[in-house]
Amino acid sequence: MQQIIDVASDVSRFASRLAAAGVKTVIRYYNNRNTPIHPSKCLTSPELEALLGAGLSVAVVFEQNAGANGSIDDLTAETGARDAQRALDLATGLKQPAGTAIYFAVDFDYTASADLEQITAYFNEVNRALTGKYRVGVYGTGFVCQHLKTKNLADYRWLAAGTKQTGTEQALRDGNFNIFQRDFDQTSEIGGFDYDANILNPSFRDFGQFTASGDQPSHTPRGVSSAALFKIIARSGLNLRAGPGDNFPVLKTVPVDTIVTGIGRDGGWIKVDLEGDGHADGFMFEHFLQAVSGGLPLDAGSGGPFEHPIDAARAEMKRGVAEIPGPDSNPRILMYNATTGGGPETDETPWCSSFVNFCVEQVPALGPGTDSKAAKSWHEQHWHHDVTTSPKEGDIVVFERRQGSRDGRVLGGHVGFFISQNETHIQVLGGNQQNTINVSSFPIDGVSGDTHYKLLSIRRG
């Protein structure tokens, strides 16, 4: 069963069975009052105890009409103050850990400036009430989520179902989301209740959920390099096959515009997970899949598993990965950035350290990299062993960069894989070198172009 579900009914009696079926998080609701359609929508203390007692984590969202069907008057400064106080009272009564999230729903595709002003006023009041107690999340379209992010009014972003809503596909592509409601109106085989299935963006450490033992948001898995989102673009739908080839039987046909999760690649075929449970359901032909978010790990034809990170770096270089001019970003560079703290920044963000982190993660025996987008983190964190005086091919070389001269303003650093050196320069295989992955030469202590490079250290795993 899917790992993250949101449910508008009490599922306490199924908690243990849900956990056994692979569910990790149940998202439940706060509201002002229940309705005949949803008589148990509001989370109660006995249900929360049952969910947490079964080992599940819980997240919460406040929803009462929430502007559905364009009823923007549900979302005003006055209703924001009311809803925030009600959410705060419920959270306090249920002993929801401070510092975790309460999401607030915006259940319509709003784009007009006047409507956004009202939504802003609503979330201003929510933040005024919750700041210092709980972190604020928003459930809505990509456009609304991004609007509130730029206003610093939402710590977490939960994308509502449907990539055709304004800004949602772009938010997925840019990695500007914590969770995404990928599958709507599902029926559970356990208990027969209705639910929606969500997928997380594992580049973020949490999405505000909590467990029985934690007094802060519980962490979520970081394995973003093993998954990506694709949209089916075949007009008549796309066949899911039992193996990576036309000779394998068709398991089912999946409709156009469906978002699927890719968890691997075999030649021109993508291994996909349709259920959101991390397990493969079959293969789809890559030609009819459009990359939406993230990227995939090295495919079966790349020569892995790898003994050394530089082997993974060479395989990536063969792909010809490069930045995309303009506002779009290369999904594979987003994936590199997603393996480091802060998530999948665009390819305009320096990505040399993210690239090295990704390559190190392809060799599990080495343990983690630095989890940092900062190139100098490999030197400052004293990663593994300093072998500056006796480097060999594949070691990780770290430079400091200054503007113009040795005494110029510090610009940051650069990191890549050591290839060779002479008295003055080091050959480096790295990412973000001329906006791509290549082998370039850098001064050990000198100027290249308008930048002064100085070797800090060379590290060996």
DOGULO-579502 format. One line per field, with one value per residue (C-alpha): residue number from 1; residue in three letters; y, z, x. Coordinates in steps of 0.001 Angstrom, whole numbers, plus 500000, padded with zeros to 6 digits. Example, Ala and Ser with C-alpha at 12.3 -4.5 7.8 and 13.67 -1.06 7.14 Angstrom:
seq	(1, 2)
type	(Ala, Ser)
py	(495500, 498940)
pz	(507800, 507140)
px	(512300, 513670)
***
This chain:
seq	(1, 2, 3, 4, 5, 6, 7, 8, 9, 10, 11, 12, 13, 14, 15, 16, 17, 18, 19, 20, 21, 22, 23, 24, 25, 26, 27, 28, 29, 30, 31, 32, 33, 34, 35, 36, 37, 38, 39, 40, 41, 42, 43, 44, 45, 46, 47, 48, 49, 50, 51, 52, 53, 54, 55, 56, 57, 58, 59, 60, 61, 62, 63, 64, 65, 66, 67, 68, 69, 70, 71, 72, 73, 74, 75, 76, 77, 78, 79, 80, 81, 82, 83, 84, 85, 86, 87, 88, 89, 90, 91, 92, 93, 94, 95, 96, 97, 98, 99, 100, 101, 102, 103, 104, 105, 106, 107, 108, 109, 110, 111, 112, 113, 114, 115, 116, 117, 118, 119, 120, 121, 122, 123, 124, 125, 126, 127, 128, 129, 130, 131, 132, 133, 134, 135, 136, 137, 138, 139, 140, 141, 142, 143, 144, 145, 146, 147, 148, 149, 150, 151, 152, 153, 154, 155, 156, 157, 158, 159, 160, 161, 162, 163, 164, 165, 166, 167, 168, 169, 170, 171, 172, 173, 174, 175, 176, 177, 178, 179, 180, 181, 182, 183, 184, 185, 186, 187, 188, 189, 190, 191, 192, 193, 194, 195, 196, 197, 198, 199, 200, 201, 202, 203, 204, 205, 206, 207, 208, 209, 210, 211, 212, 213, 214, 215, 216, 217, 218, 219, 220, 221, 222, 223, 224, 225, 226, 227, 228, 229, 230, 231, 232, 233, 234, 235, 236, 237, 238, 239, 240, 241, 242, 243, 244, 245, 246, 247, 248, 249, 250, 251, 252, 253, 254, 255, 256, 257, 258, 259, 260, 261, 262, 263, 264, 265, 266, 267, 268, 269, 270, 271, 272, 273, 274, 275, 276, 277, 278, 279, 280, 281, 282, 283, 284, 285, 286, 287, 288, 289, 290, 291, 292, 293, 294, 295, 296, 297, 298, 299, 300, 301, 302, 303, 304, 305, 306, 307, 308, 309, 310, 311, 312, 313, 314, 315, 316, 317, 318, 319, 320, 321, 322, 323, 324, 325, 326, 327, 328, 329, 330, 331, 332, 333, 334, 335, 336, 337, 338, 339, 340, 341, 342, 343, 344, 345, 346, 347, 348, 349, 350, 351, 352, 353, 354, 355, 356, 357, 358, 359, 360, 361, 362, 363, 364, 365, 366, 367, 368, 369, 370, 371, 372, 373, 374, 375, 376, 377, 378, 379, 380, 381, 382, 383, 384, 385, 386, 387, 388, 389, 390, 391, 392, 393, 394, 395, 396, 397, 398, 399, 400, 401, 402, 403, 404, 405, 406, 407, 408, 409, 410, 411, 412, 413, 414, 415, 416, 417, 418, 419, 420, 421, 422, 423, 424, 425, 426, 427, 428, 429, 430, 431, 432, 433, 434, 435, 436, 437, 438, 439, 440, 441, 442, 443, 444, 445, 446, 447, 448, 449, 450, 451, 452, 453, 454, 455, 456, 457, 458, 459, 460, 461)
type	(Met, Gln, Gln, Ile, Ile, Asp, Val, Ala, Ser, Asp, Val, Ser, Arg, Phe, Ala, Ser, Arg, Leu, Ala, Ala, Ala, Gly, Val, Lys, Thr, Val, Ile, Arg, Tyr, Tyr, Asn, Asn, Arg, Asn, Thr, Pro, Ile, His, Pro, Ser, Lys, Cys, Leu, Thr, Ser, Pro, Glu, Leu, Glu, Ala, Leu, Leu, Gly, Ala, Gly, Leu, Ser, Val, Ala, Val, Val, Phe, Glu, Gln, Asn, Ala, Gly, Ala, Asn, Gly, Ser, Ile, Asp, Asp, Leu, Thr, Ala, Glu, Thr, Gly, Ala, Arg, Asp, Ala, Gln, Arg, Ala, Leu, Asp, Leu, Ala, Thr, Gly, Leu, Lys, Gln, Pro, Ala, Gly, Thr, Ala, Ile, Tyr, Phe, Ala, Val, Asp, Phe, Asp, Tyr, Thr, Ala, Ser, Ala, Asp, Leu, Glu, Gln, Ile, Thr, Ala, Tyr, Phe, Asn, Glu, Val, Asn, Arg, Ala, Leu, Thr, Gly, Lys, Tyr, Arg, Val, Gly, Val, Tyr, Gly, Thr, Gly, Phe, Val, Cys, Gln, His, Leu, Lys, Thr, Lys, Asn, Leu, Ala, Asp, Tyr, Arg, Trp, Leu, Ala, Ala, Gly, Thr, Lys, Gln, Thr, Gly, Thr, Glu, Gln, Ala, Leu, Arg, Asp, Gly, Asn, Phe, Asn, Ile, Phe, Gln, Arg, Asp, Phe, Asp, Gln, Thr, Ser, Glu, Ile, Gly, Gly, Phe, Asp, Tyr, Asp, Ala, Asn, Ile, Leu, Asn, Pro, Ser, Phe, Arg, Asp, Phe, Gly, Gln, Phe, Thr, Ala, Ser, Gly, Asp, Gln, Pro, Ser, His, Thr, Pro, Arg, Gly, Val, Ser, Ser, Ala, Ala, Leu, Phe, Lys, Ile, Ile, Ala, Arg, Ser, Gly, Leu, Asn, Leu, Arg, Ala, Gly, Pro, Gly, Asp, Asn, Phe, Pro, Val, Leu, Lys, Thr, Val, Pro, Val, Asp, Thr, Ile, Val, Thr, Gly, Ile, Gly, Arg, Asp, Gly, Gly, Trp, Ile, Lys, Val, Asp, Leu, Glu, Gly, Asp, Gly, His, Ala, Asp, Gly, Phe, Met, Phe, Glu, His, Phe, Leu, Gln, Ala, Val, Ser, Gly, Gly, Leu, Pro, Leu, Asp, Ala, Gly, Ser, Gly, Gly, Pro, Phe, Glu, His, Pro, Ile, Asp, Ala, Ala, Arg, Ala, Glu, Met, Lys, Arg, Gly, Val, Ala, Glu, Ile, Pro, Gly, Pro, Asp, Ser, Asn, Pro, Arg, Ile, Leu, Met, Tyr, Asn, Ala, Thr, Thr, Gly, Gly, Gly, Pro, Glu, Thr, Asp, Glu, Thr, Pro, Trp, Cys, Ser, Ser, Phe, Val, Asn, Phe, Cys, Val, Glu, Gln, Val, Pro, Ala, Leu, Gly, Pro, Gly, Thr, Asp, Ser, Lys, Ala, Ala, Lys, Ser, Trp, His, Glu, Gln, His, Trp, His, His, Asp, Val, Thr, Thr, Ser, Pro, Lys, Glu, Gly, Asp, Ile, Val, Val, Phe, Glu, Arg, Arg, Gln, Gly, Ser, Arg, Asp, Gly, Arg, Val, Leu, Gly, Gly, His, Val, Gly, Phe, Phe, Ile, Ser, Gln, Asn, Glu, Thr, His, Ile, Gln, Val, Leu, Gly, Gly, Asn, Gln, Gln, Asn, Thr, Ile, Asn, Val, Ser, Ser, Phe, Pro, Ile, Asp, Gly, Val, Ser, Gly, Asp, Thr, His, Tyr, Lys, Leu, Leu, Ser, Ile, Arg, Arg, Gly)
py	(500000, 503602, 504969, 508385, 508627, 511393, 510290, 512176, 509521, 507801, 504841, 504006, 500446, 499728, 501342, 498179, 496631, 499799, 499833, 496171, 496922, 499493, 502766, 505187, 508349, 509084, 512683, 513621, 516687, 519533, 521534, 523702, 521063, 517687, 517207, 514381, 513512, 513313, 512597, 511680, 514050, 515821, 513950, 512874, 511901, 508156, 507926, 509771, 507438, 504424, 505694, 506641, 503435, 501401, 503054, 505391, 509041, 511617, 514949, 517303, 519724, 522221, 522273, 523767, 524581, 526157, 528242, 525232, 525974, 529534, 530570, 532995, 534452, 531279, 532715, 536126, 537688, 537085, 533392, 532977, 534175, 531924, 528832, 529319, 529584, 526473, 524580, 525781, 524649, 521217, 520777, 521795, 519457, 516539, 517390, 517707, 518330, 521956, 522718, 520243, 521407, 522334, 522641, 524916, 524079, 526325, 524059, 525910, 527061, 530745, 533065, 536524, 539217, 540131, 536491, 536117, 539218, 537559, 534303, 536300, 537991, 534585, 533168, 536325, 535654, 531952, 532789, 535388, 532777, 529827, 531398, 530060, 527105, 525255, 525572, 526525, 524447, 525096, 522590, 523892, 524404, 524978, 528619, 529254, 527335, 529331, 532615, 531895, 530690, 533987, 535809, 533672, 532495, 528731, 526503, 523415, 522959, 520142, 520065, 519173, 516431, 517329, 518536, 520674, 523122, 526360, 526042, 522479, 520790, 523579, 523118, 519413, 520105, 522638, 520479, 523197, 520839, 518682, 516245, 515747, 514261, 512041, 509695, 510952, 509050, 505631, 502839, 500957, 497177, 497416, 498641, 499906, 503585, 506326, 507962, 509923, 508731, 511050, 510913, 512831, 514852, 513020, 515847, 517502, 516037, 516110, 517495, 518392, 514972, 513596, 510275, 509038, 509548, 512754, 516321, 517641, 516728, 513150, 512690, 511114, 508974, 510912, 508469, 510970, 509674, 506439, 508029, 510520, 511691, 511233, 512187, 509861, 511759, 508968, 510212, 506820, 505891, 503848, 500142, 498877, 495779, 492972, 493612, 496112, 495304, 494935, 491163, 491242, 490958, 494039, 494247, 497238, 500501, 503687, 506870, 509938, 512665, 510149, 510894, 507817, 507332, 506021, 503940, 502636, 502421, 499531, 500790, 502791, 501492, 503019, 500796, 502408, 502363, 503041, 502383, 504731, 501919, 501814, 498534, 498123, 497471, 497086, 498923, 501737, 502889, 506080, 507734, 508272, 509581, 513237, 513944, 516098, 516082, 514641, 512037, 508404, 506603, 505084, 502548, 498929, 499757, 502186, 499580, 499719, 498856, 501047, 500509, 504185, 507437, 508584, 505607, 506972, 510449, 509129, 507387, 510666, 512562, 510166, 511229, 514752, 516327, 520112, 523104, 524173, 527854, 529932, 529281, 525483, 523193, 519872, 517281, 515344, 518386, 518868, 515301, 516009, 519023, 516988, 514674, 517559, 519659, 522253, 520135, 520299, 523847, 524882, 524334, 528005, 527026, 525914, 522124, 520834, 519596, 518086, 516174, 514794, 513870, 511995, 510049, 509175, 507880, 505411, 503597, 502702, 501304, 504851, 506071, 509502, 512512, 515947, 516522, 520081, 522186, 524076, 522896, 523715, 521413, 518509, 520340, 521973, 518769, 516896, 514270, 510972, 511259, 514160, 512875, 516234, 515191, 511855, 512086, 509500, 509452, 509560, 511468, 514483, 517795, 521004, 524596, 527996, 530607, 534341, 537221, 538281, 537708, 535904, 538813, 539206, 538602, 534948, 533559, 530067, 526955, 524227, 520447, 517547, 514366, 514405, 513171, 514351, 517316, 519104, 521815, 524469, 522860, 519987, 518187, 517762, 515739, 517645, 519019, 522671, 523093, 525282, 524423, 520716, 517665, 517537, 517399, 520852, 522287, 524470, 526340, 524979, 528584, 531029, 532835, 531364, 533935, 536417, 533923, 532990, 529303, 527917, 524234, 523544, 519772, 516473, 513834, 510055, 507818)
pz	(500000, 499490, 502156, 502755, 502773, 503699, 505110, 505980, 508401, 511624, 510739, 514263, 514169, 511096, 512384, 512976, 509681, 507799, 509349, 508477, 504870, 504503, 505335, 506972, 507506, 507874, 507244, 509180, 509498, 511849, 511231, 512913, 512737, 511142, 508528, 507696, 504699, 506885, 510424, 511748, 509740, 512727, 514383, 517970, 520823, 520811, 517064, 517363, 520145, 518012, 514966, 516906, 518932, 515719, 514808, 512194, 511880, 511603, 509849, 510057, 507774, 508668, 506160, 506459, 502958, 502231, 499302, 497368, 494097, 494126, 497455, 498220, 501232, 503091, 503055, 504693, 507523, 509814, 508925, 509092, 512691, 513527, 511822, 513275, 516810, 516328, 514939, 517822, 520377, 518761, 518481, 522104, 523301, 521331, 522518, 518973, 519362, 519078, 515945, 513789, 510990, 510600, 506946, 505859, 502698, 499707, 497729, 494403, 491505, 492414, 490205, 490328, 492201, 494419, 495415, 496201, 498410, 500453, 500697, 501834, 504517, 505663, 506011, 507700, 510500, 510572, 510964, 513616, 515707, 515147, 515014, 517812, 518341, 515044, 511530, 508790, 505700, 502702, 500662, 497214, 493638, 492702, 491979, 495383, 497179, 495405, 496103, 499840, 499803, 498315, 501025, 503694, 504878, 504347, 505653, 503892, 500528, 499782, 496126, 495518, 493062, 489386, 487383, 485145, 487984, 487664, 488563, 489834, 487120, 487333, 491109, 490605, 487982, 490216, 493335, 495090, 497132, 500227, 499331, 496273, 496269, 493273, 493449, 494335, 495522, 496214, 498128, 500769, 500647, 504428, 505842, 502552, 503450, 500912, 500861, 498700, 498094, 498329, 497427, 499237, 498039, 499942, 499410, 502427, 505849, 506807, 505854, 509394, 510518, 514023, 515853, 519357, 520559, 518788, 519996, 516580, 513000, 512265, 509446, 506139, 503937, 501775, 498840, 496166, 493802, 493445, 492216, 489744, 488516, 484912, 483037, 480403, 477110, 474825, 473630, 473901, 477157, 477758, 478271, 481512, 480668, 482801, 481622, 479727, 476173, 473669, 473978, 477576, 478246, 478798, 482391, 481893, 479975, 481985, 480766, 479291, 481768, 484635, 486913, 487618, 489840, 488199, 490404, 487864, 484237, 481970, 478596, 477124, 479672, 483007, 485955, 487527, 490844, 490394, 493988, 495778, 497974, 496637, 494752, 490978, 489155, 485697, 482895, 480514, 477323, 478103, 474777, 475910, 479361, 480071, 483011, 485540, 488655, 489805, 487937, 488002, 489331, 486945, 484672, 484179, 481097, 482872, 484245, 487894, 490653, 491023, 493094, 493179, 492921, 489918, 487981, 488570, 487585, 484277, 483585, 484227, 481977, 479140, 479440, 478379, 481339, 480938, 482190, 480162, 479126, 480358, 483204, 482870, 484690, 483692, 485788, 486350, 487875, 490048, 491189, 492038, 494096, 495715, 497302, 499456, 502168, 501002, 498214, 494435, 493618, 489954, 487742, 488247, 491769, 491887, 491722, 491820, 495420, 494792, 491853, 494004, 496748, 494202, 492922, 496449, 497236, 494349, 496415, 499653, 501315, 501514, 503681, 503214, 501561, 503124, 502438, 501468, 498319, 499541, 497750, 500712, 502952, 501840, 503336, 506307, 507411, 507130, 504989, 505291, 504801, 503746, 500984, 499577, 499500, 497770, 495614, 493120, 490421, 491832, 495025, 495810, 495295, 496964, 495982, 497414, 494864, 495171, 492907, 490706, 492985, 496076, 498207, 496434, 497847, 498653, 496129, 497620, 496343, 493763, 494162, 491785, 491175, 490865, 487527, 487446, 488250, 487265, 489091, 488586, 487682, 488568, 486068, 487588, 486474, 487894, 487516, 486922, 484840, 481875, 482846, 482223, 483409, 481952, 482701, 483207, 484490, 487624, 489143, 492387, 493511, 490729, 488435, 485757, 483926, 486560, 489450, 491781, 492777, 495770, 496620, 500118, 500342, 498541, 500223, 499846, 500890)
px	(500000, 501101, 503407, 501791, 498009, 495588, 492265, 489060, 487796, 488818, 491072, 492210, 490888, 493023, 496237, 498261, 497181, 498076, 501533, 502014, 500985, 503767, 502026, 504467, 502427, 498716, 497687, 494538, 492369, 491576, 488401, 485782, 483060, 482365, 479650, 477219, 479412, 482532, 481294, 484764, 486931, 488499, 491351, 490649, 492925, 492024, 492689, 495983, 497093, 496187, 498084, 501192, 500987, 501101, 504396, 502934, 503842, 501081, 500711, 497724, 495923, 493197, 490346, 486871, 485548, 488971, 487785, 486481, 484692, 485964, 484413, 487223, 485368, 486340, 489859, 490044, 491992, 489014, 488627, 492423, 492452, 489489, 490880, 494350, 492988, 490874, 493877, 495991, 493393, 493151, 496896, 497404, 494654, 496119, 499639, 500922, 504664, 505706, 507697, 505789, 503499, 499870, 498909, 496068, 494157, 493478, 491177, 490855, 493037, 493254, 495332, 493675, 495585, 492607, 492167, 495859, 495660, 492902, 494849, 497870, 495764, 494486, 497989, 499265, 496798, 497679, 501359, 500630, 498819, 501162, 504630, 506780, 504466, 503917, 505264, 502836, 502180, 499953, 497963, 497150, 498232, 501843, 501025, 499459, 502206, 504919, 503105, 503024, 506621, 507800, 505834, 507568, 504165, 504561, 507344, 505962, 504243, 501791, 500786, 497151, 496281, 496312, 499305, 497057, 496438, 498363, 502036, 501889, 503912, 506493, 506689, 507290, 509955, 511729, 511445, 509423, 507297, 507488, 504715, 502513, 499021, 499656, 496655, 493176, 490083, 491589, 489832, 491795, 491836, 492128, 488827, 487407, 487849, 488588, 492000, 494426, 497978, 500952, 504606, 507286, 510207, 512953, 515429, 513821, 514413, 510735, 507342, 506279, 505039, 505540, 505821, 505058, 508606, 509574, 509214, 510270, 509312, 510358, 512828, 511944, 514223, 516652, 516901, 515922, 518604, 516654, 513435, 512039, 508656, 507553, 504386, 502963, 502752, 501502, 498112, 496432, 498161, 501291, 501706, 503188, 505210, 506562, 510123, 512310, 511293, 508456, 508728, 507464, 503719, 501567, 500352, 498045, 497697, 498119, 496314, 498003, 499100, 499385, 502333, 504461, 507485, 510629, 512918, 515412, 516427, 517319, 518445, 515565, 513052, 512059, 511228, 508163, 506352, 502634, 501605, 503991, 505271, 508821, 508327, 508462, 505197, 506715, 508528, 507577, 509267, 511188, 510368, 506755, 507661, 508414, 510717, 508884, 511034, 514339, 516334, 517278, 520330, 522821, 521199, 522029, 524104, 526436, 528801, 527731, 527921, 530979, 534063, 535020, 533014, 535041, 533674, 530170, 531406, 532735, 529424, 527596, 530017, 529181, 525543, 526457, 524682, 524615, 522672, 519639, 519734, 516823, 514385, 514226, 516646, 518152, 516256, 519469, 521192, 518119, 518699, 522350, 521286, 518532, 521113, 522362, 520781, 518273, 516857, 516774, 517831, 517888, 520902, 521772, 522864, 526524, 526276, 529851, 529536, 526110, 527599, 530420, 527931, 525820, 528827, 529964, 526462, 526787, 529463, 527623, 530747, 532154, 529314, 527742, 529301, 529033, 525301, 526247, 526099, 529174, 532316, 534546, 532477, 534702, 537696, 535988, 534252, 537586, 535878, 537755, 541536, 543747, 546068, 547179, 550832, 550192, 547063, 545905, 543267, 539757, 540563, 538395, 540171, 538938, 539773, 538987, 537930, 538592, 537683, 540585, 543567, 544807, 543581, 540253, 536806, 536095, 533623, 533346, 535026, 535141, 535335, 535798, 537761, 541548, 542912, 546532, 548761, 551932, 553852, 551182, 547852, 545518, 543303, 539813, 536806, 533875, 530396, 529526, 532674, 531680, 528067, 528567, 530558, 534056, 537777, 539282, 542551, 542710, 545687, 547081, 547551, 546917, 544508, 542293, 540195, 539044, 539180, 542024, 542090, 543956, 544151, 542784, 543147, 542700, 540529, 540430, 537561)
***
